[in-house]
Amino acid sequence: MRVVKVALVLCCSLMLTACIAPLIAGAQSQLLWALIKPMVGLDPNEVNLFEQPLIKDRMQPLLGEHYGTAVSLLKTADEIQQEGPLFYVLSNNALTQPLADKAGFVWNSQSNQMAILLQQQGKQQIFSEPLAAGSTAVANASSAAGLTWPSQMQPLLQLQQQASQAVASQVEQGVSNSTQTLSDAASAAVATQH
C-alpha cells in the first residue's frame, strides 16, 4: 500500500514538472524582455548589457573560446536597437573595409533564440542557440538561412555569401585552366611520339 502511494506521488510530481518546464522557459524569455526592452536606444556599455547574467550565462557556452573576442567587438557598439521582435547590437569598427572585424548580437523575443555573428580576419562565423524544436547550433553562414536577422546585419551576411561565391568561381576557373593545360601537354606528348 505504501509503495502505491509513493509511486502515485512520484507520478504526480513528474507530470507537474512537465507542466512547469515550459512556464520556466517562458519566464526566462519574459525576464529577458523586461531587461532589454527599456534599454533600447541606450549604449550597451553604459548599462553593462553583456555582463547581465541573463545574457552572459547564455553567450559564454554558445561562443566558447570566441566569447572574449565577440564581447570585445560588441563593446564598440553605441546603441541597443530593436526591429520588430529582434533586439540587437552591432559593433562599430573604425575600419570600414568589407572584411574588417565585426560582431553582431541578436535576440529574437518570439523564439527566445540568441545568435551572434562574428567576422574576424575575413572569416565569418555564426553561433546560434537551438530552437525549442531541437535544431542544432550552426557555425557557418550558409547554414544560418533559417535564422532571422535585422536589416542592418543583412549586408554582412551578403558579403560572406558573395566572397564564398567568388572563391568557388576562382577555384572552378583554376581547375578548368589546369585541366586544359594538362590536356594540351598530353596532346603535344602524343604528337611528338608519332
C-alpha positions in Angstrom: 0.0 0.0 0.0 2.8 2.4 0.9 4.6 1.6 -2.4 1.5 2.5 -4.3 1.3 5.9 -2.5 5.0 6.6 -3.3 4.5 5.7 -6.9 1.4 7.9 -7.1 3.3 10.9 -5.6 6.3 10.3 -8.0 3.9 10.1 -11.0 2.2 13.4 -10.0 5.5 15.2 -9.4 6.7 14.1 -12.8 3.6 15.4 -14.5 3.8 18.7 -12.7 7.5 19.0 -13.7 6.5 18.5 -17.3 3.8 21.2 -17.0 6.1 23.7 -15.2 9.2 23.4 -17.5 7.6 25.4 -20.4 6.5 28.0 -17.9 10.0 28.4 -16.6 11.4 28.7 -20.2 8.7 31.3 -20.9 9.6 33.1 -17.7 13.2 33.4 -18.8 12.1 34.9 -22.1 9.8 37.4 -20.3 12.6 38.3 -17.9 15.0 39.0 -20.8 12.3 41.0 -22.5 11.8 43.0 -19.3 15.5 43.6 -19.1 16.3 44.5 -22.7 13.2 46.4 -23.8 13.8 49.5 -21.7 17.4 49.5 -22.8 16.6 50.1 -26.5 18.4 53.2 -27.7 20.9 53.1 -24.8 24.7 52.4 -25.0 25.2 48.7 -24.2 28.4 49.6 -22.3 26.7 52.1 -20.0 24.1 49.5 -19.0 26.5 46.6 -18.9 24.4 44.6 -21.3 26.9 41.8 -21.8 27.5 41.5 -18.1 23.9 40.8 -17.3 23.6 37.2 -16.1 20.6 36.5 -18.3 22.7 37.3 -21.4 26.3 36.4 -20.3 25.2 33.0 -19.0 23.8 32.1 -22.4 26.6 33.7 -24.5 29.5 32.0 -22.8 28.6 28.4 -23.6 27.3 29.4 -27.0 30.5 31.2 -28.1 33.1 29.1 -26.1 36.6 30.3 -26.9 35.2 33.1 -29.1 33.4 34.8 -26.2 36.1 37.3 -25.3 36.6 38.3 -28.9 32.9 38.7 -29.6 32.3 40.8 -26.5 35.4 43.0 -27.2 34.0 43.7 -30.7 30.4 44.2 -29.4 31.7 46.7 -26.8 32.4 49.1 -29.7 28.7 49.4 -30.3 26.9 52.5 -29.2 23.3 51.5 -29.2 20.9 48.7 -28.4 18.4 48.5 -31.3 15.1 46.9 -32.0 13.5 45.8 -35.2 10.2 44.0 -34.7 10.8 41.1 -32.3 14.6 41.3 -32.8 16.8 43.1 -30.3 20.3 43.6 -31.5 23.7 45.2 -31.1 26.1 45.7 -34.0 29.7 46.6 -33.4 31.2 49.8 -34.8 34.6 49.2 -36.2 36.7 52.2 -37.2 37.8 50.2 -40.2 35.2 50.3 -42.9 36.7 47.6 -45.1 34.2 44.9 -46.1 36.2 42.2 -44.2 37.0 44.3 -41.1 36.5 42.6 -37.7 32.8 42.9 -36.7 30.3 41.3 -34.4 26.6 41.4 -34.1 24.3 40.1 -31.3 20.7 39.3 -31.9 17.9 38.1 -29.5 14.6 37.1 -31.1 12.0 37.7 -28.5 9.4 35.5 -30.2 11.6 32.3 -30.3 13.8 33.3 -27.3 16.8 32.4 -29.6 20.1 34.2 -29.3 22.6 34.4 -32.2 26.0 36.0 -32.6 27.6 36.9 -35.9 31.4 37.1 -35.7 33.5 38.3 -38.5 37.2 38.1 -37.8 40.2 38.3 -40.1 38.0 37.9 -43.2 36.3 34.7 -41.8 32.7 34.8 -40.7 31.1 32.5 -38.1 27.5 32.4 -36.8 26.7 31.0 -33.4 23.1 30.3 -32.7 21.2 28.7 -29.9 19.0 25.8 -30.9 15.3 26.5 -31.3 12.9 24.8 -28.9 12.1 22.3 -31.7 15.6 20.9 -31.2 17.5 22.3 -34.1 21.3 22.4 -33.7 23.6 25.4 -33.4 25.2 26.5 -36.6 28.7 27.5 -37.2 28.7 29.0 -40.7 26.7 31.5 -42.7 25.3 29.1 -45.3 23.5 27.1 -42.6 22.1 30.2 -41.0 19.4 30.8 -43.6 16.7 29.8 -41.1 17.7 32.5 -38.6 16.1 35.9 -38.6 18.5 38.8 -38.8 17.8 42.5 -38.6 18.1 44.5 -41.8 21.3 46.3 -40.7 23.1 42.9 -40.4 22.0 41.7 -43.8 24.9 43.3 -45.7 27.4 41.4 -43.5 25.7 38.1 -44.4 25.6 39.0 -48.1 29.3 39.9 -48.1 30.2 36.5 -46.9 27.9 34.8 -49.5 29.5 36.9 -52.2 33.0 36.1 -51.0 32.2 32.4 -50.9 30.8 32.5 -54.5 33.9 34.4 -55.7 36.2 31.8 -54.2 34.2 29.0 -55.7 34.3 30.7 -59.1 38.1 31.2 -58.9 38.6 27.5 -57.9 36.4 26.3 -60.7 38.3 28.5 -63.2 41.7 27.4 -61.9 40.7 23.7 -62.2 39.4 24.3 -65.7 42.6 26.0 -66.7 44.7 23.3 -65.2 42.7 20.6 -66.9 43.1 22.4 -70.3 46.9 22.7 -69.7 47.2 19.0 -68.9 45.2 18.1 -71.9 47.3 20.3 -74.2 50.5 18.8 -72.7 49.2 15.2 -73.2 48.2 16.0 -76.8 51.7 17.5 -77.5 53.4 14.5 -76.0 51.4 12.1 -78.1 52.0 14.2 -81.2 55.8 14.1 -80.7 55.9 10.3 -80.2 54.2 9.8 -83.6 
